[in-house]
């Protein structure tokens, strides 16, 4: 027998879609109306009470199982899991946690078997010929784009998309203005490509107009930035700051490159410089962190000449992204379960970032992270020494100076927050290690 009758549960359910029903059950669990171990009524009984199909309730229960809110046993029915059971990751030591590369938590990636099957059955699958972007993917991208670009193309992931955009805007020997701290690896890669990166500092509102003006006066032919602060210390680009930057850029011919590495996982809605300079901009939006690295797909939108140059930069225009990957992303984005899955992932990533900030502050560390950032920045006395000492304990982090064009005023460590455990005690342990490394008292362990 259920611990809550179908009639009583039905009175609290106003939604009639699978996702809506699952959301309401989840809120009831969070509020304590449904408690750990409580057995839910059968699918058939709930369906009958609220007047929907058995399949609708089965889908709702499936969403809740996927989110680790409930479990279903063959003879025990469907029960509410406790908070510890609802944790998505078991902790396997710091060597098992990516604190360096900003990769997503695999447990939060949506299942893709249905989307792949739909892509395999698409009418254009294996049709001979080159198609830079499918009509379906362009339509999906348009729904989330901050403006209406002149042209579109697809790339094999966010990194490829970004470098296609860079090569479309500048040539070896050129200077390029870049927001600092920059995304992981960007400054070194710009230099490796024969470019001179000129740093543009940031505050809470975004890149500093004065710094951008200085970079443009020094000959920068493009400006690369991250409006959502995906890896930033402190900012999300505001409307007011975007207008100020627009005023600086307008008298020049500099191209704006706007990178959106989190794509549909972004937890903030920043302003867009690309929307203010549509003919002189390229925006890159990636799906890899939302759906997995093997779904290597990103969309580039912007001025027609720039998009064509971006396409040509990849094997002289002969390369194009797999239709299978593009259509898999389309099918995944159209899945009625995807909005809730992405919302759940964003909630976990946001919680992990904030919990880490809280525990690091409690340990006396000076740590910063922008609202939508996947990076946590920690001040240390000597970053190379601190990073080396931490690595000997299995804690592999980035050094902050790699994200700047000039040496920052203070030593910094950069940690990826996406895979952090949702466990205050574990984060206290990490904070203690970093605190020792920060003041130079954590010694490198002997091999």
FIVOVO-500571 format. One record per residue (C-alpha): residue number from 1; residue in one letter; y, x, z. Coordinates in nm, 2 decimals, always signed. Each point is the difference from the previous one (the first is absolute). Layout:
FIVOVO-500571
(r NUM; 'A'; (Y; X; Z))
...
//
This chain:
FIVOVO-500571
(r 1; 'X'; (+0.00; +0.00; +0.00))
(r 2; 'X'; (+0.35; +0.12; -0.08))
(r 3; 'X'; (+0.24; +0.10; +0.28))
(r 4; 'X'; (+0.27; -0.20; -0.17))
(r 5; 'X'; (-0.08; -0.33; -0.18))
(r 6; 'X'; (+0.08; -0.04; -0.37))
(r 7; 'X'; (+0.23; -0.30; +0.08))
(r 8; 'X'; (+0.20; +0.21; +0.25))
(r 9; 'X'; (+0.03; +0.29; -0.24))
(r 10; 'X'; (+0.10; -0.22; -0.29))
(r 11; 'X'; (+0.29; -0.14; +0.20))
(r 12; 'X'; (+0.15; +0.35; +0.01))
(r 13; 'X'; (-0.05; +0.07; -0.37))
(r 14; 'X'; (+0.27; -0.13; -0.23))
(r 15; 'X'; (-0.08; +0.23; -0.29))
(r 16; 'X'; (-0.26; -0.09; -0.26))
(r 17; 'X'; (-0.04; +0.33; -0.20))
(r 18; 'X'; (-0.24; +0.27; +0.10))
(r 19; 'X'; (+0.28; +0.25; +0.07))
(r 20; 'X'; (+0.20; -0.26; +0.19))
(r 21; 'X'; (-0.29; -0.10; +0.22))
(r 22; 'X'; (-0.09; +0.37; +0.07))
(r 23; 'X'; (+0.36; +0.07; +0.09))
(r 24; 'X'; (+0.01; -0.29; +0.25))
(r 25; 'X'; (-0.33; +0.11; +0.16))
(r 26; 'X'; (+0.13; +0.35; +0.03))
(r 27; 'X'; (+0.32; -0.11; +0.17))
(r 28; 'X'; (-0.21; -0.21; +0.24))
(r 29; 'X'; (-0.20; +0.31; +0.09))
(r 30; 'X'; (+0.32; +0.20; +0.05))
(r 31; 'X'; (+0.15; -0.27; +0.22))
(r 32; 'X'; (-0.31; -0.03; +0.21))
(r 33; 'X'; (-0.08; -0.36; -0.10))
(r 34; 'X'; (-0.33; +0.14; -0.14))
(r 35; 'X'; (-0.15; +0.27; +0.23))
(r 36; 'X'; (-0.25; +0.28; -0.04))
(r 37; 'X'; (-0.35; -0.12; -0.04))
(r 38; 'X'; (+0.09; -0.36; -0.08))
(r 39; 'X'; (-0.23; -0.16; -0.25))
(r 40; 'X'; (+0.16; -0.19; -0.28))
(r 41; 'X'; (-0.13; -0.33; -0.15))
(r 42; 'X'; (-0.22; +0.01; -0.31))
(r 43; 'X'; (+0.16; +0.03; -0.34))
(r 44; 'X'; (-0.12; -0.34; -0.09))
(r 45; 'X'; (+0.14; -0.17; +0.31))
(r 46; 'X'; (+0.35; +0.16; -0.04))
(r 47; 'X'; (+0.00; -0.09; -0.37))
(r 48; 'X'; (-0.08; -0.36; +0.08))
(r 49; 'X'; (+0.26; -0.03; +0.27))
(r 50; 'X'; (+0.29; +0.13; -0.21))
(r 51; 'X'; (-0.10; -0.14; -0.33))
(r 52; 'X'; (-0.07; +0.31; -0.21))
(r 53; 'X'; (-0.30; +0.14; -0.17))
(r 54; 'X'; (-0.26; +0.21; +0.18))
(r 55; 'X'; (+0.09; +0.28; -0.23))
(r 56; 'X'; (+0.36; +0.00; +0.12))
(r 57; 'X'; (-0.11; +0.05; +0.36))
(r 58; 'X'; (-0.26; +0.26; -0.10))
(r 59; 'X'; (+0.27; +0.20; -0.18))
(r 60; 'X'; (+0.23; -0.03; +0.31))
(r 61; 'X'; (-0.28; +0.13; +0.22))
(r 62; 'X'; (-0.07; +0.28; -0.25))
(r 63; 'X'; (+0.37; +0.11; +0.02))
(r 64; 'X'; (-0.03; +0.00; +0.38))
(r 65; 'X'; (-0.32; +0.21; -0.01))
(r 66; 'X'; (+0.17; +0.24; -0.24))
(r 67; 'X'; (+0.28; +0.04; +0.25))
(r 68; 'X'; (-0.24; +0.05; +0.29))
(r 69; 'X'; (+0.13; -0.31; +0.18))
(r 70; 'X'; (-0.35; -0.17; +0.01))
(r 71; 'X'; (-0.36; +0.09; -0.06))
(r 72; 'X'; (-0.27; -0.23; -0.13))
(r 73; 'X'; (-0.36; +0.03; +0.12))
(r 74; 'X'; (-0.29; -0.18; -0.15))
(r 75; 'X'; (-0.10; -0.18; +0.32))
(r 76; 'X'; (+0.32; +0.05; +0.21))
(r 77; 'X'; (+0.25; -0.16; -0.23))
(r 78; 'X'; (+0.35; +0.13; -0.05))
(r 79; 'X'; (+0.17; +0.15; +0.31))
(r 80; 'X'; (+0.34; +0.16; +0.08))
(r 81; 'X'; (-0.01; +0.38; +0.03))
(r 82; 'X'; (+0.17; +0.18; +0.29))
(r 83; 'X'; (+0.29; +0.23; -0.06))
(r 84; 'X'; (-0.21; +0.32; +0.01))
(r 85; 'X'; (-0.24; -0.14; -0.25))
(r 86; 'X'; (+0.29; -0.10; -0.22))
(r 87; 'X'; (+0.11; +0.37; -0.04))
(r 88; 'X'; (-0.04; +0.11; -0.35))
(r 89; 'X'; (-0.08; +0.37; +0.05))
(r 90; 'X'; (-0.23; +0.18; +0.23))
(r 91; 'X'; (+0.15; +0.33; +0.11))
(r 92; 'X'; (-0.19; +0.30; -0.13))
(r 93; 'X'; (+0.23; +0.27; +0.13))
(r 94; 'X'; (+0.33; +0.13; -0.15))
(r 95; 'X'; (-0.18; +0.18; -0.28))
(r 96; 'X'; (-0.10; -0.34; -0.13))
(r 97; 'X'; (+0.36; -0.13; -0.01))
(r 98; 'X'; (+0.23; +0.07; -0.29))
(r 99; 'X'; (+0.33; +0.12; +0.16))
(r 100; 'X'; (+0.11; +0.19; -0.31))
(r 101; 'X'; (-0.05; -0.18; -0.33))
(r 102; 'X'; (+0.12; -0.35; +0.09))
(r 103; 'X'; (-0.31; -0.16; -0.14))
(r 104; 'X'; (-0.07; -0.36; +0.10))
(r 105; 'X'; (-0.26; -0.12; +0.24))
(r 106; 'X'; (-0.31; -0.09; -0.21))
(r 107; 'X'; (-0.08; -0.28; +0.24))
(r 108; 'X'; (+0.32; -0.17; -0.10))
(r 109; 'X'; (-0.06; +0.01; -0.38))
(r 110; 'X'; (-0.08; -0.33; -0.15))
(r 111; 'X'; (-0.36; -0.04; -0.14))
(r 112; 'X'; (+0.02; +0.03; -0.38))
(r 113; 'X'; (-0.34; -0.11; -0.13))
(r 114; 'X'; (+0.13; -0.34; -0.12))
(r 115; 'X'; (+0.31; +0.16; -0.16))
(r 116; 'X'; (-0.21; +0.26; -0.18))
(r 117; 'X'; (-0.24; -0.27; -0.13))
(r 118; 'X'; (+0.29; -0.20; -0.14))
(r 119; 'X'; (+0.15; +0.31; -0.16))
(r 120; 'X'; (-0.33; +0.08; -0.17))
(r 121; 'X'; (-0.01; -0.35; -0.14))
(r 122; 'X'; (+0.36; +0.00; -0.13))
(r 123; 'X'; (+0.02; -0.07; -0.37))
(r 124; 'X'; (+0.18; +0.33; -0.08))
(r 125; 'X'; (-0.25; +0.22; +0.19))
(r 126; 'X'; (-0.11; +0.29; -0.23))
(r 127; 'X'; (+0.22; -0.13; -0.28))
(r 128; 'X'; (+0.08; +0.31; -0.21))
(r 129; 'X'; (+0.36; +0.12; +0.00))
(r 130; 'X'; (+0.27; +0.13; +0.23))
(r 131; 'X'; (+0.18; -0.24; +0.23))
(r 132; 'X'; (+0.24; +0.17; +0.24))
(r 133; 'X'; (+0.01; -0.30; +0.23))
(r 134; 'X'; (-0.18; -0.33; -0.02))
(r 135; 'X'; (+0.20; -0.32; -0.02))
(r 136; 'X'; (-0.17; -0.13; +0.32))
(r 137; 'X'; (+0.10; +0.31; +0.20))
(r 138; 'X'; (+0.35; -0.02; -0.12))
(r 139; 'X'; (+0.02; -0.36; +0.11))
(r 140; 'X'; (-0.13; +0.08; +0.34))
(r 141; 'X'; (+0.24; +0.29; +0.04))
(r 142; 'X'; (+0.30; -0.22; -0.11))
(r 143; 'X'; (-0.06; -0.23; +0.29))
(r 144; 'X'; (+0.07; +0.28; +0.25))
(r 145; 'X'; (+0.25; +0.21; -0.19))
(r 146; 'X'; (+0.36; +0.01; +0.13))
(r 147; 'X'; (+0.15; -0.03; -0.35))
(r 148; 'X'; (-0.09; -0.08; -0.36))
(r 149; 'X'; (-0.06; +0.34; -0.17))
(r 150; 'X'; (+0.03; +0.05; -0.37))
(r 151; 'X'; (-0.35; +0.14; -0.04))
(r 152; 'X'; (-0.33; +0.05; +0.19))
(r 153; 'X'; (-0.29; +0.24; +0.00))
(r 154; 'X'; (-0.30; +0.08; +0.22))
(r 155; 'X'; (-0.11; +0.33; +0.15))
(r 156; 'X'; (-0.31; +0.14; +0.16))
(r 157; 'X'; (+0.12; -0.04; +0.36))
(r 158; 'X'; (+0.32; +0.06; +0.19))
(r 159; 'X'; (+0.01; +0.38; -0.03))
(r 160; 'X'; (-0.05; +0.00; -0.38))
(r 161; 'X'; (+0.26; -0.28; -0.03))
(r 162; 'X'; (+0.25; +0.20; +0.20))
(r 163; 'X'; (-0.05; +0.31; -0.21))
(r 164; 'X'; (+0.02; -0.19; -0.33))
(r 165; 'X'; (+0.33; -0.14; +0.12))
(r 166; 'X'; (+0.13; +0.34; +0.10))
(r 167; 'X'; (-0.10; +0.16; -0.33))
(r 168; 'X'; (+0.17; -0.29; -0.18))
(r 169; 'X'; (+0.33; +0.06; +0.18))
(r 170; 'X'; (+0.02; +0.38; +0.03))
(r 171; 'X'; (-0.13; +0.32; -0.17))
(r 172; 'X'; (-0.10; +0.34; +0.14))
(r 173; 'X'; (+0.30; +0.19; +0.11))
(r 174; 'X'; (+0.19; -0.31; +0.10))
(r 175; 'X'; (+0.12; -0.09; +0.35))
(r 176; 'X'; (-0.11; -0.33; +0.16))
(r 177; 'X'; (+0.15; -0.16; +0.31))
(r 178; 'X'; (-0.28; -0.11; +0.24))
(r 179; 'X'; (+0.02; -0.20; +0.32))
(r 180; 'X'; (-0.11; +0.21; +0.30))
(r 181; 'X'; (-0.22; +0.00; +0.18))
(r 182; 'X'; (-0.20; -0.06; -0.32))
(r 183; 'X'; (-0.34; -0.15; -0.04))
(r 184; 'X'; (-0.29; +0.24; +0.07))
(r 185; 'X'; (-0.03; +0.28; -0.26))
(r 186; 'X'; (+0.29; -0.11; -0.21))
(r 187; 'X'; (+0.24; +0.29; +0.06))
(r 188; 'X'; (-0.26; +0.27; -0.08))
(r 189; 'X'; (-0.12; -0.19; -0.31))
(r 190; 'X'; (+0.35; -0.03; -0.13))
(r 191; 'X'; (+0.04; +0.38; +0.03))
(r 192; 'X'; (-0.34; +0.06; -0.16))
(r 193; 'X'; (+0.12; -0.21; -0.30))
(r 194; 'X'; (+0.30; +0.24; -0.05))
(r 195; 'X'; (+0.25; -0.23; +0.16))
(r 196; 'X'; (+0.26; +0.07; +0.27))
(r 197; 'X'; (+0.00; -0.27; +0.27))
(r 198; 'X'; (+0.33; -0.07; +0.17))
(r 199; 'X'; (-0.04; -0.17; +0.33))
(r 200; 'X'; (+0.18; -0.33; +0.08))
(r 201; 'X'; (-0.01; -0.07; +0.38))
(r 202; 'X'; (-0.05; -0.34; +0.15))
(r 203; 'X'; (+0.12; -0.21; +0.29))
(r 204; 'X'; (-0.12; -0.35; +0.12))
(r 205; 'X'; (+0.14; -0.17; -0.31))
(r 206; 'X'; (-0.14; +0.23; -0.26))
(r 207; 'X'; (+0.10; +0.31; -0.20))
(r 208; 'X'; (+0.35; +0.14; +0.07))
(r 209; 'X'; (+0.25; -0.06; -0.28))
(r 210; 'X'; (+0.18; +0.32; +0.08))
(r 211; 'X'; (-0.32; +0.21; -0.04))
(r 212; 'X'; (-0.08; -0.18; -0.33))
(r 213; 'X'; (+0.35; +0.07; -0.13))
(r 214; 'X'; (-0.04; +0.37; +0.09))
(r 215; 'X'; (-0.34; +0.01; -0.18))
(r 216; 'X'; (+0.14; -0.17; -0.31))
(r 217; 'X'; (+0.30; +0.24; +0.00))
(r 218; 'X'; (-0.25; +0.29; +0.01))
(r 219; 'X'; (-0.16; -0.13; -0.32))
(r 220; 'X'; (-0.28; -0.24; +0.11))
(r 221; 'X'; (-0.11; -0.21; -0.30))
(r 222; 'X'; (-0.21; -0.25; +0.20))
(r 223; 'X'; (-0.03; -0.14; +0.35))
(r 224; 'X'; (-0.34; -0.05; +0.16))
(r 225; 'X'; (-0.02; -0.22; +0.31))
(r 226; 'X'; (-0.23; -0.24; +0.20))
(r 227; 'X'; (+0.20; -0.32; +0.08))
(r 228; 'X'; (-0.26; -0.14; +0.24))
(r 229; 'X'; (-0.01; +0.33; +0.20))
(r 230; 'X'; (-0.38; +0.01; -0.05))
(r 231; 'X'; (-0.02; +0.35; +0.16))
(r 232; 'X'; (+0.35; +0.01; +0.16))
(r 233; 'X'; (+0.13; +0.10; +0.34))
(r 234; 'X'; (+0.25; -0.28; +0.04))
(r 235; 'X'; (+0.11; -0.21; -0.29))
(r 236; 'X'; (-0.06; -0.30; -0.23))
(r 237; 'X'; (+0.26; -0.02; -0.28))
(r 238; 'X'; (+0.27; -0.27; +0.08))
(r 239; 'X'; (+0.19; -0.20; -0.25))
(r 240; 'X'; (+0.33; +0.16; +0.11))
(r 241; 'X'; (-0.13; +0.35; -0.04))
(r 242; 'X'; (-0.15; -0.08; -0.34))
(r 243; 'X'; (+0.34; -0.11; -0.12))
(r 244; 'X'; (+0.16; +0.32; +0.14))
(r 245; 'X'; (-0.27; +0.21; -0.19))
(r 246; 'X'; (+0.06; -0.21; -0.31))
(r 247; 'X'; (+0.37; +0.09; +0.01))
(r 248; 'X'; (-0.09; +0.37; +0.02))
(r 249; 'X'; (-0.25; -0.03; -0.29))
(r 250; 'X'; (+0.19; -0.23; -0.23))
(r 251; 'X'; (+0.24; +0.26; -0.15))
(r 252; 'X'; (-0.29; +0.23; -0.08))
(r 253; 'X'; (-0.30; -0.01; -0.24))
(r 254; 'X'; (-0.25; +0.08; +0.28))
(r 255; 'X'; (-0.33; -0.19; -0.01))
(r 256; 'X'; (-0.12; -0.18; +0.32))
(r 257; 'X'; (-0.37; +0.04; +0.08))
(r 258; 'X'; (-0.11; -0.25; +0.26))
(r 259; 'X'; (-0.34; +0.06; +0.15))
(r 260; 'X'; (-0.20; -0.28; +0.18))
(r 261; 'X'; (-0.32; +0.17; +0.12))
(r 262; 'X'; (-0.11; -0.28; +0.23))
(r 263; 'X'; (+0.04; -0.28; -0.26))
(r 264; 'X'; (-0.12; -0.33; +0.13))
(r 265; 'X'; (-0.06; +0.15; +0.34))
(r 266; 'X'; (+0.37; +0.07; +0.06))
(r 267; 'X'; (+0.11; -0.16; +0.33))
(r 268; 'X'; (+0.37; -0.01; -0.09))
(r 269; 'X'; (+0.22; -0.14; -0.28))
(r 270; 'X'; (+0.25; +0.27; -0.08))
(r 271; 'X'; (+0.29; -0.01; -0.24))
(r 272; 'X'; (-0.06; +0.15; -0.35))
(r 273; 'X'; (+0.22; +0.25; -0.19))
(r 274; 'X'; (-0.22; -0.07; -0.31))
(r 275; 'X'; (+0.12; -0.36; +0.00))
(r 276; 'X'; (+0.36; +0.12; -0.01))
(r 277; 'X'; (-0.06; +0.25; -0.28))
(r 278; 'X'; (-0.28; -0.16; -0.21))
(r 279; 'X'; (+0.05; +0.21; -0.32))
(r 280; 'X'; (+0.02; +0.33; +0.19))
(r 281; 'X'; (-0.29; -0.05; +0.24))
(r 282; 'X'; (-0.37; +0.02; +0.04))
(r 283; 'X'; (-0.18; -0.17; +0.28))
(r 284; 'X'; (-0.36; +0.10; +0.09))
(r 285; 'X'; (-0.21; -0.24; +0.21))
(r 286; 'X'; (-0.36; +0.10; +0.09))
(r 287; 'X'; (-0.30; -0.21; +0.10))
(r 288; 'X'; (-0.22; +0.28; +0.13))
(r 289; 'X'; (+0.07; -0.03; +0.37))
(r 290; 'X'; (-0.04; -0.38; -0.01))
(r 291; 'X'; (-0.33; +0.00; -0.20))
(r 292; 'X'; (-0.14; +0.35; +0.02))
(r 293; 'X'; (+0.04; +0.33; -0.17))
(r 294; 'X'; (-0.27; -0.08; -0.26))
(r 295; 'X'; (+0.22; -0.28; -0.13))
(r 296; 'X'; (+0.24; +0.26; -0.13))
(r 297; 'X'; (+0.27; -0.23; -0.14))
(r 298; 'X'; (+0.37; +0.00; +0.02))
(r 299; 'X'; (+0.27; -0.19; -0.19))
(r 300; 'X'; (+0.32; +0.16; -0.14))
(r 301; 'X'; (+0.29; -0.21; -0.09))
(r 302; 'X'; (+0.35; +0.10; -0.13))
(r 303; 'X'; (+0.21; +0.08; -0.29))
(r 304; 'X'; (-0.18; -0.02; -0.34))
(r 305; 'X'; (+0.07; +0.35; -0.11))
(r 306; 'X'; (-0.10; +0.14; +0.34))
(r 307; 'X'; (-0.32; -0.20; +0.01))
(r 308; 'X'; (-0.09; +0.12; -0.35))
(r 309; 'X'; (+0.07; +0.36; +0.11))
(r 310; 'X'; (-0.22; -0.05; +0.30))
(r 311; 'X'; (-0.28; -0.12; -0.22))
(r 312; 'X'; (+0.05; +0.30; -0.23))
(r 313; 'X'; (-0.02; +0.24; +0.29))
(r 314; 'X'; (-0.36; -0.08; +0.05))
(r 315; 'X'; (-0.20; +0.18; -0.27))
(r 316; 'X'; (+0.27; -0.06; -0.26))
(r 317; 'X'; (-0.04; -0.38; +0.03))
(r 318; 'X'; (-0.37; +0.00; -0.07))
(r 319; 'X'; (-0.10; -0.08; +0.36))
(r 320; 'X'; (-0.01; -0.35; +0.15))
(r 321; 'X'; (-0.14; -0.15; +0.32))
(r 322; 'X'; (-0.34; -0.17; +0.00))
(r 323; 'X'; (+0.01; -0.37; -0.07))
(r 324; 'X'; (-0.28; -0.04; +0.25))
(r 325; 'X'; (+0.21; +0.14; +0.28))
(r 326; 'X'; (+0.31; -0.19; -0.10))
(r 327; 'X'; (-0.19; -0.33; -0.02))
(r 328; 'X'; (-0.18; +0.07; +0.33))
(r 329; 'X'; (+0.35; +0.03; +0.16))
(r 330; 'X'; (+0.10; -0.33; -0.17))
(r 331; 'X'; (-0.30; -0.18; +0.13))
(r 332; 'X'; (+0.04; +0.14; +0.35))
(r 333; 'X'; (+0.36; -0.10; +0.01))
(r 334; 'X'; (-0.08; -0.35; -0.12))
(r 335; 'X'; (-0.28; -0.05; +0.26))
(r 336; 'X'; (+0.11; -0.27; +0.25))
(r 337; 'X'; (-0.12; +0.22; +0.28))
(r 338; 'X'; (+0.21; +0.30; -0.09))
(r 339; 'X'; (+0.33; -0.10; +0.15))
(r 340; 'X'; (-0.16; -0.04; +0.34))
(r 341; 'X'; (-0.20; +0.32; -0.03))
(r 342; 'X'; (+0.31; +0.20; -0.08))
(r 343; 'X'; (+0.19; -0.17; +0.28))
(r 344; 'X'; (-0.28; +0.10; +0.24))
(r 345; 'X'; (+0.01; +0.36; -0.12))
(r 346; 'X'; (+0.38; +0.01; +0.04))
(r 347; 'X'; (-0.04; -0.13; +0.35))
(r 348; 'X'; (-0.25; +0.27; +0.09))
(r 349; 'X'; (+0.21; +0.28; -0.15))
(r 350; 'X'; (+0.32; -0.12; +0.17))
(r 351; 'X'; (-0.18; -0.03; +0.33))
(r 352; 'X'; (-0.15; +0.35; -0.03))
(r 353; 'X'; (+0.34; +0.15; -0.08))
(r 354; 'X'; (+0.18; -0.17; +0.29))
(r 355; 'X'; (-0.28; +0.07; +0.25))
(r 356; 'X'; (+0.02; +0.37; -0.09))
(r 357; 'X'; (+0.38; +0.00; +0.03))
(r 358; 'X'; (-0.03; -0.16; +0.35))
(r 359; 'X'; (-0.27; +0.24; +0.12))
(r 360; 'X'; (+0.17; +0.31; -0.14))
(r 361; 'X'; (+0.33; -0.11; +0.17))
(r 362; 'X'; (-0.19; -0.05; +0.33))
(r 363; 'X'; (-0.13; +0.36; -0.03))
(r 364; 'X'; (+0.36; +0.13; -0.03))
(r 365; 'X'; (-0.02; +0.07; -0.38))
(r 366; 'X'; (+0.30; -0.05; -0.23))
(r 367; 'X'; (-0.17; -0.20; -0.28))
(r 368; 'X'; (+0.15; -0.21; -0.28))
(r 369; 'X'; (-0.13; -0.23; -0.27))
(r 370; 'X'; (+0.18; -0.24; -0.23))
(r 371; 'X'; (-0.09; -0.37; +0.02))
(r 372; 'X'; (-0.22; +0.00; -0.31))
(r 373; 'X'; (-0.11; +0.36; +0.03))
(r 374; 'X'; (-0.36; +0.13; +0.00))
(r 375; 'X'; (+0.14; +0.33; +0.14))
(r 376; 'X'; (+0.07; +0.10; +0.36))
(r 377; 'X'; (+0.23; +0.29; +0.05))
(r 378; 'X'; (-0.01; +0.21; +0.32))
(r 379; 'X'; (+0.24; +0.27; +0.10))
(r 380; 'X'; (-0.16; +0.33; +0.10))
(r 381; 'X'; (+0.13; +0.34; +0.08))
(r 382; 'X'; (-0.19; +0.19; -0.27))
(r 383; 'X'; (-0.17; -0.22; -0.25))
(r 384; 'X'; (-0.24; +0.26; -0.16))
(r 385; 'X'; (-0.13; +0.12; +0.33))
(r 386; 'X'; (-0.04; -0.36; +0.13))
(r 387; 'X'; (-0.18; -0.11; -0.31))
(r 388; 'X'; (-0.24; +0.29; +0.01))
(r 389; 'X'; (-0.08; -0.05; +0.37))
(r 390; 'X'; (-0.06; -0.37; -0.07))
(r 391; 'X'; (-0.22; +0.07; -0.29))
(r 392; 'X'; (-0.23; +0.21; +0.22))
(r 393; 'X'; (-0.06; -0.32; +0.20))
(r 394; 'X'; (-0.08; -0.20; -0.31))
(r 395; 'X'; (+0.35; -0.16; -0.02))
(r 396; 'X'; (+0.12; +0.07; -0.36))
(r 397; 'X'; (+0.37; -0.09; -0.05))
(r 398; 'X'; (+0.28; +0.09; -0.24))
(r 399; 'X'; (+0.29; +0.22; +0.07))
(r 400; 'X'; (+0.34; -0.16; -0.05))
(r 401; 'X'; (+0.17; +0.28; -0.19))
(r 402; 'X'; (-0.22; -0.07; -0.30))
(r 403; 'X'; (+0.18; -0.33; -0.04))
(r 404; 'X'; (+0.35; +0.16; -0.02))
(r 405; 'X'; (+0.17; +0.20; -0.26))
(r 406; 'X'; (+0.17; +0.21; +0.28))
(r 407; 'X'; (-0.13; +0.10; +0.34))
(r 408; 'X'; (+0.06; -0.30; +0.24))
(r 409; 'X'; (+0.20; +0.05; +0.31))
(r 410; 'X'; (-0.30; -0.04; +0.23))
(r 411; 'X'; (-0.38; +0.05; -0.04))
(r 412; 'X'; (-0.19; -0.31; -0.10))
(r 413; 'X'; (-0.35; -0.12; -0.03))
(r 414; 'X'; (-0.09; -0.29; -0.23))
(r 415; 'X'; (-0.29; -0.22; +0.09))
(r 416; 'X'; (-0.15; -0.28; -0.21))
(r 417; 'X'; (-0.03; -0.32; +0.21))
(r 418; 'X'; (-0.23; -0.22; -0.22))
(r 419; 'X'; (-0.33; +0.11; +0.15))
(r 420; 'X'; (+0.11; +0.05; +0.36))
(r 421; 'X'; (-0.23; -0.17; +0.26))
(r 422; 'X'; (+0.14; -0.32; +0.16))
(r 423; 'X'; (-0.08; +0.15; +0.34))
(r 424; 'X'; (+0.28; +0.10; +0.23))
(r 425; 'X'; (-0.22; +0.25; +0.19))
(r 426; 'X'; (-0.10; +0.18; -0.32))
(r 427; 'X'; (+0.36; +0.02; -0.11))
(r 428; 'X'; (+0.10; +0.13; +0.35))
(r 429; 'X'; (-0.25; +0.28; -0.06))
(r 430; 'X'; (+0.15; +0.08; -0.34))
(r 431; 'X'; (+0.35; -0.01; +0.15))
(r 432; 'X'; (-0.10; +0.24; +0.27))
(r 433; 'X'; (-0.14; +0.24; -0.26))
(r 434; 'X'; (+0.31; -0.02; -0.20))
(r 435; 'X'; (+0.22; +0.04; +0.30))
(r 436; 'X'; (-0.17; +0.32; +0.09))
(r 437; 'X'; (+0.03; +0.12; -0.36))
(r 438; 'X'; (+0.36; -0.10; -0.01))
(r 439; 'X'; (+0.10; +0.23; +0.28))
(r 440; 'X'; (-0.23; +0.28; -0.11))
(r 441; 'X'; (-0.25; -0.02; +0.28))
(r 442; 'X'; (-0.30; -0.13; -0.20))
(r 443; 'X'; (-0.20; +0.30; -0.10))
(r 444; 'X'; (-0.21; +0.03; -0.31))
(r 445; 'X'; (-0.36; -0.05; +0.09))
(r 446; 'X'; (-0.23; +0.30; -0.08))
(r 447; 'X'; (-0.23; -0.07; -0.29))
//
